[in-house]
Amino acid sequence: MVEARTGKGVAMKTTLSITQEQHAQLAAHLFPGDGKESVAFALCGRRYGKAEQGLLVRKIIPISDNDCVIRTPENVTWPTFMLPELITKAEKNGMAILKIHSHPGGYKFFSKCDDKSDREYFSCLSTWFNDASVHASAIMLPDGEIMGRTFDLLGNFHPITTVKLVGDDLTFWHSCPPLGSVPEHGMRIAQAFGEGTYQQLRQLKIAVVGCSGTGSLVIEQLSRNCVGSLVLVDPDRIEMKNLNRIPQAKRKDAESKAFKVEIIAQAIDAMGLGTSVEIFATSLYDPAAVKAVAACDIVFGCMDSIDGRHLLNRLASFYLLPYIDIGVRLEADGEGGIEQICGSVHYLRPGGSSLFSRGLYTIEQAHSAALYNTDPNAYADQIKDGYISGVHEEKPAVISVNMFYSSLAINELLARLKPYRLDSNAEYNRHTISLSHGIYEHEGHPDPCALLSKHVGRGDVAPLLGMPVLTAKAEGSGA
């Protein structure tokens, strides 16, 4: 894996994430049709990890072609008068600066002219910021591919590990070559969806929040599809009632009240297919879990709670994550029969619509559910006083129903990585299937969410996700 260095002895891998709308804005500006190079800047939120970090495009700042001193098919000289204002904004908000220019001829490397320009650019930033904070330079090619690099204090360039384009389709441009030939256990995946898709799955890090009825089945399929790394988040322990729908669980696990994530992690390890696992036996309100999920490439939400979905949708906006949500509704009639079996899979991308804007819940419901999970005593008091309605209701669940909708969600992921539909993925942001009523619907939901779009690409802020409750949790745990 390619590593960047931010200072002496400090290795730091860097990724860059960009939304579909931002990418389109850049492409329109950088390729005006005259065959000459153009340039733009972007302010980026930051995500800090243990040995890696992410740059998250938040705002594009195009540089007018008319302001450029030189523009040729192989070179562009951009004005520096706008740098002080740009640097001031970045410094004030703790953001990174990205410079990106076009190579209209399709040259897939940084040129000698680029090297000279970038050394001056990075030197200016280092002098101004006077620290080891990472900034980046990138190239966009005519087909939309982006490649980038950072610069360390020793004067060395380092490739950005992965550039992630998060839209209706999911595209990942890696600086590293594929991880070798396809092994026998991955051959069927490669035959069905292509070797490129298999290699992509091997390099992905996917989070699953909620590891019970649907989540455990999503995890089973991700593992069998040879996903490189998983982050599992669930606070609950195995109970006897879970044994009908968690394939990794055994009776002894229920008797010992083992954590769901621990048992599932053991099962994945026993498969021996090369998937690594990081587990959090907590809710998503744990700041450490938030940070681990933020470091992933994709997240699945397999939760019943409204507040959990709202929190995860918010997290996905801050950190530019594609989010696949699964909801199953199985209603018994109380007389041994079934009233309704229905479920939905939602695909959510940062800058697009949200579960809230799609009408799945109200802010009042999200507040009530959050209070139930974070402060049960206050929740009980407000229920008693009539301020809120009760939100906790346990529903029946069976593996055959959960498997149907979890499989739909996995195929949704594959469709985004390897578009196989006859129509655009933009038309399939929600699938709803009623098994009891024989109904299948899908729609696009194109309108952005006014509530969450303002948080796109903010990355690490204080308090975490702009939510004081997460700061309180971190302080309470001594983190």
N, C-alpha and C positions, 0 to 999 in steps of 0.2 A: 504494500500500500504506500502511495506517495505521501511524504510528510513535508509540511512546511515548518519553518522555524521563525519564531517571533523574537528570539533573543538567544544569547549564548547558552547552549545546553538545553533549550526548551523546545521540544518537538511538538508541533501542532498541526494536525490535519485540518484542512479548511474546505467547507462546502459552500455553494452558492445556490440560493433558491429564488425563483422568479415565477410570478403568476402568468396566466395566459394573456390577460389584458396588458400587463407590463411588457411582455415579450412582443406582442403585436405593436404596441406603441414604439418600441425600439426599432423593430423591423421597418416600420413605415418611415421613420426618420433616417435610419442608417443606410437605407437603400432607396434614394429618391429617384433612381432610374437613369442617372447620368453616367454610371460606371465609375464614379469617383468615391474615395473614402469619405465617410462622415464620422462624427464623434458625439457622444453624449456622456453624461454623468448620472449617477444614481446615489441617493442616500440609502443606506442599508441598516436595518436593525441588526443587533448582534445576539448570538446564542453561544454562551460559553459552556464547554464541557470539560471533562477531566483531561483528555488528551487530544481533543478536537474542538472545533468551533464552527458555527454556521454564520454566514452573511445572508441577510434576508432583505431582498429589494423592497423598499417602501415607497420611494418617489423617484421618478425619472426626470432628469433635467436635460433636455436636448440643447445642444449648442448649434446655433444657426449656421448653416453653410456659408452665409454671407459674411459672418464674423471670422471665419477661418482664413488665415493668411495664405496657406497653400492647401490645395485639394487636387490630388492626382489619383489614378487608379492604384498607386502603391504607397501613397503617403498623405497624411493630413497634419497640418500644424494648427493647433487650436489656441485661442486667446487665453491669457491667464488672469484677465481682469476680474473674472467671476469667482476665482478660487477663494479669496479671503471670506466672502459671504458664505460660500459653500462650506468651508472649513469651520467657520463660526457656528453654523447650524449643526454640523456634525458634532462638534465639541460640546455644545450646549446640551444635546440630546443623547450623547453617548453612542453615536452612530458611526458607521464606517463609510468611506467614500469609494465608489467603484467608477473607474473610467472604462468606457467600452467604445470601440470603434469598429468599423466594417472592413472586411476584406472582400470587395466585390468580385475579385477574380477567383475566390475560393481557396486561396492559399491557407493551409491549415496549421500554420506555425507563426510565431511572433518573428517579425523581420528584424534586421539590424537597425532599421529606423525606429521600429517599435522599442527595441532594447534601449536605445539612446533616449528616446522620449520618456520611457517608463522610469529610467534611472533618475532623470530630472524631476519627474512627477513624484515618485516615492521619496526622494530626498527632500523635496519641499514639504511633504506631509510629515516626515519624521522630524524635521526641524520645528515645524509648527506645534505638533502634538507633544514632542519631547518625551515619547514613551514607546513601548514596544507594541502598541495596538496595531492590528492588522488591517490594511486596506488592500484594494485589489485593482487589477487591470484585466480587461477581457477583450476578446474578439468575437464578432458575430459573422458567420458565413452566410452566403445567399440562401442556403437551405434552412436557415434558422438555428443551426448548431452554435452553441456558445462554448468557448474554452477560456479559462482564465488562469491567473497566477498572482502570487503574493510576493513580497520582498522582505527579507529579514535585515537585522541590524548589521550583519556581516557583509551585506551587499550582494546576496544571492537570491535568484528567482526560484520560486517553488510552484509547481502546478497546483491549481485547485483540484482537490480529489474528485469531486462530483459536482456537476451543475444539474440542478433539478428544475424542470419545467412542469409546473403543476397547473393542469387545465382539464378540459374534457378528456383529453388523452394525457397519459403520464409518460414523460420522456426523461431519461437520465443519461447524461453524457459523462462517462468516467475517464479519468486520465490514465487509469491502469488497464492493461489488456485483460481479456476474459480469464477466468480462473482455471484454465486447462480444458481438456476434453470432457465430454458428457459421460458420466459413469453409467453403468447398466441400470441402476435404480432410478436414474433420471431420464432414461431413453424415451419412455412413453410420453413424458411431458414435452420433451423436445420434438417428438414426432407430431404431437397434436398442435402445439403452439409455436414451434420453431426453436432452434437452438439458441437464438438470440434471447428469447423470452426466458428460457431455462437459465442462461447465464445472468440475465437481469435479476431473476428471483434469487439466485445465489448471492448477489451483492446487496440485496435489500435488507433493511432493518425495519421490522413491522411491529407495531404495538397492538395489543389486544386488551382493551379495558372492559373487564367483566368476563370471568372465566368459568361460568356455570353452564346452563342449558345450551345456549347458542354459542357462547364464547369457546367452550371446550371443543366443540365441533369445528369451529373456524380454525382453532389452533391445530387440531388434528390434520385438517386439510392443508394448512400452510406448511406444516412440518413434512407431510408426505409429498408436497410440491417442492421440497428442498429449499425453502426460504433460508437465507443465510443466518439471520439473527432475529430473535423475538424478545419483546419486552412484555411481560404479563403483569397485569394489575388487578387484584381482587382481594378484599379483606376477609372473605368468609372461609369457613372450614367445611370439610366434607360431612354431610349428614346422610342418614339412611334414605331420606326422600330424594337425594341427588343421584342415587345409584341407577335410576332408570334412564338417565340422560347424560351422564358424564362418562364417556367411554374409557377414560384413563383411571377411573376410580374403582376401588374394590371395597368389599365389606370391611376389611380390616382398617381401611383408611377412615371409614365412617366411625368405627368403634374407637379409634385413637384420636378422632377429631383433628385429623391433619389438615393443614391449609391446602386449599384447592390448587394454588399456584405451585406449591412444592410437589404435590403428586403429579401434576401435569408436566412439570419440568423433568421429573424422574422418568416419566414415560417417553418424553422426547429424547432424552439422553439414551434410553434403552433402544430406541429405533436405530441409532448409529448412522443417521443420514447426513450428519454434519451441521445440523442447526444448533447454534448456541442460544442460550436462554438467560435472561436477567429477570428476576421476579421481585414483586413488591406485594407483600401480604398486607396491603393497606387499601384505603379508598384513594380516589384521584385527588382528594383534598390534602394528600401528603405532598409537600413541596418537592421531595426527592423523586416521587413518582411523576410529578408534572415535568420535571427536568429530564427524566429518562424518556418519557413519551415525546417530548419536544425534540429530542435527538434522533428520532426515527424518521423514516422516509414516508411511511403511510401508517394510518391508525384505523383500527376497527373498534367501533363502539357496540358493545353487547350488553347494555344495561337496561334495567327496567325504569330507573329513576329519571324524572324530568330534569332535576338539577345536575345529575351526572352528564346527561346529554348536553345540556346548556354549557356546562364547564368545559366539556371536551370540544364542542364547537368553537368556543372562545379560544381555547388553547390552539386549535388548528388554525385559527385566523392570525393569532400572534406569531406563530412559527411557520406559516405557509405549508401546512400539512394537508394532503387529501384525506378525507374522513369518510369512511363507509359505515353507516349506521344500520343496525338490524333491529326491527321491532316485531314481535310475535304476539298475537292476541288469540288465545284459546278460551272460549267462554263455555262453561258447562251450564246445563239448564237446571241443575239441582236434583234431577230425577234420573241420573244415570245416562243422560244423553248429552249431545253437543248442540249448543246454540249457534256458535260461529267459530270458524277457524280462518284467521286472516293474518297477514303479515306484510311488512314493507321493508324494502332495502332502499336506503337513500345514499346517493353519492353527493358529497359536499366538497366544494373546492374554495379556497380562500379568495375573497373578493366576489364570490357568487352569492346565491341565496343560502339561507340557513334553515335549520329545523324550526327556529322561531318564525322567520319570515314565511315559511311554508305552512304556518298555522298549526303546528303540532302541539304547541302549548302557549300559554300567556306568561308574561313576566311575573304575574302574581303567583301562578302555579310553580314557576321555577323558584321563587322566593320561599314558598311554603315547603317545597321539597328540600331545599337547601337547609332550612331551619330544622327540619326533621332529622337530617343527617348530621348536622354540625352542633346543634344545641337542642337535644330532645326535651329538656325541661322547659325552655322558652317556647318550643313548639306546642307542648301540652298546655301551657298557660294560654297561648293564643287560640288554640282550639276551644278551650273552656270558655274563654271570653268572647268567642264568636268572631274573631278577627280573620281567621283563615279556615278553609275547609280541609278535612283530613285527606292525605294523599297516599297513605300506605295501604296497599291491598295485595295480598299474595294470590297469584293466579296459577291455575293448573298448567303443567308443562310436560310434554312427552317427547321422546327422542325422534320419532318419525316426523313430527311437525317441525321441530327445531332443525333437523337435518335438512329438510327441504329449503328452508329460508337461509340457513347458513351456507348451503351450496350455491344458492342464488347470489349471495354476497361474494363468495370466492370467484365465481364466474364473472361477476362485475369487475373485480380486480383484474382478472385476466383480459377482459375486454378493454380496459383502460391501458394496459401494457401492450397488448397486441390487438388493436381494433379489428374485430372479426364480424361486426354487425354490418348489415347492408346499409343502414342509415347511420348518421352521425351520432357519436356518443352523447352529444349535447341534448339529444331528445330522450335520454334515458337516465335522468338524474333521480327519478323515483320510479320504483316498481312496486305495485301493490297487487297481491294475488289473494283472492278469497277461495280457499279450497272447498268451503261449505256452499258457496253460492256460485262457483264456477265463473269467477270474474277475474280478468287480468287487465290492468291499466298501467300505462307508463307515460311520463311527461317530463318536460325539460326544466321548468322553473328557472328561467333565464335572469330574472331581476335580482340585483345585488341586495343584500341585507343591510338596511340603513344602520341597524344596531351594531353589527360586527364588522362591517367593511372599514370603519374608521380605525380598526385595530390591526389591519393587515400589515404584516411585516414588522411589528414593533419589537418583537423579540424579548430579551431580558429587560425588564423594567422593575422599579421598586414602587409599590409592592408587586410581587410576582403576579403576572396577568392583570395587574391593576386591582387586585383583590386583597384588602387588608386581612381577611380571614386566613389567607395562605401565609402571610407574614406571621400572624399569631401562632399558626400551627408550627412554623419553622422555629420560632423562638421557644415555644413550649417543649419542643423536642431537643432543643439545644443544638440544632443544625446551624 
